[in-house]
Amino acid sequence: MRYQNVCIESLGYTLPDEIVSSEEIERRLEPLYRHLRLPSGRLELMTGIRERRFWPAGAMPSDKSAESAEKAICAAGIDRTTIGALIHASVCRDHLEPATACRVHHLLGLSHRCMIYDLSNACLGLLNGMIQVANMIELGHIRAGLVVGTEVGRHLVENTIESLNADQSLTRRQIKLAIASLTIGSGSCAVLLVDRRASVTDNRMVAATVRTDTRHHKLCHSGADEAVGGGMRPLMQTDSERLMHEGLRTGAETFPDFLADCGWSRDDLDCTVCHQVGATHRKLMLEAFGLDERKDFATLQWLGNTGSVALPITMAVAMERNCIRPGDRVGMLGIGSGINCLMIAAQLQRSLVLSQLSPAKSPAARRGQDMRVKLEA
């Protein structure tokens, strides 16, 4: 898929204040560590993840998604009435029905003619949403679209800790299936895409490439379909080692097609941003693709694996820190369970990223202003 008229105009992201270290998780796993005589420091050593972040208990994905989306809108200075599509694309959502996108749309005060829906594809949800919005723009159906998501990791990590401590029959081999669950963190990110003719950045989305290998869809799976509310108690089992190797194989098969689709060589890539799983996965993936680790930007050490928002948040932070410079060719390289691979090529000219929003411009303040206008009328 190649694009001529699509720009990644701005990004907005929101991070939780509560920081939970891998050392703290191991302290909470003391009964398990004592039973299996596991050495402390094992979790960070295996994953390269020092810490992750959690929202307060009871936080709703829609609230954080609206906050991140408002930041993307403010960063671009776009007239929100021109936004023709809103996709909520994280694994986590408020409830099964209606779509979480409904409440985000309401909080943002978007147009009644804006198409809204939820999309879910594990860690690639936001990238899938970007392709769908890009296709709508390329076809001339809309002038701008928002893709947003919020992942809430607290439930999964805390329930995994509780489950591991409660089962005295577990072996060292068996607990490997739960390691990936302990790397999960929380975060929120929004990506605003616009028609190039309306762009002030000319941050071109050049191409996208997809590949699937669903023979391996059982390597990582959660329990029954549940939303954040209703006392959700999620657990997940992941054959991390096999998932990593099969995912890398799928990625290595995808990468040459990606380069062909965007018309670049491997050396043309100035910066890469990958899905943030763990240190070993990152190292082996870059080696498999023949890419220079010095050109890759990572956040996994301090954010952990934030699911569908991991890659776009990492790109936002890279832009914010000027690690992506004007004119840079950027590869967004996503590999997710299923197995799915999705890679997006972009050439960026200007960074429009917002991570802080003044209280006066928050979605809550907007609702208050709208209510006062109605009362005065």
Order of alpha helices (4+ residues) and beta strands (2+ residues): beta-beta-alpha-alpha-alpha-beta-alpha-beta-alpha-beta-alpha-beta-alpha-alpha-beta-beta-beta-beta-alpha-beta-alpha-beta-alpha-alpha-beta-beta-beta-alpha
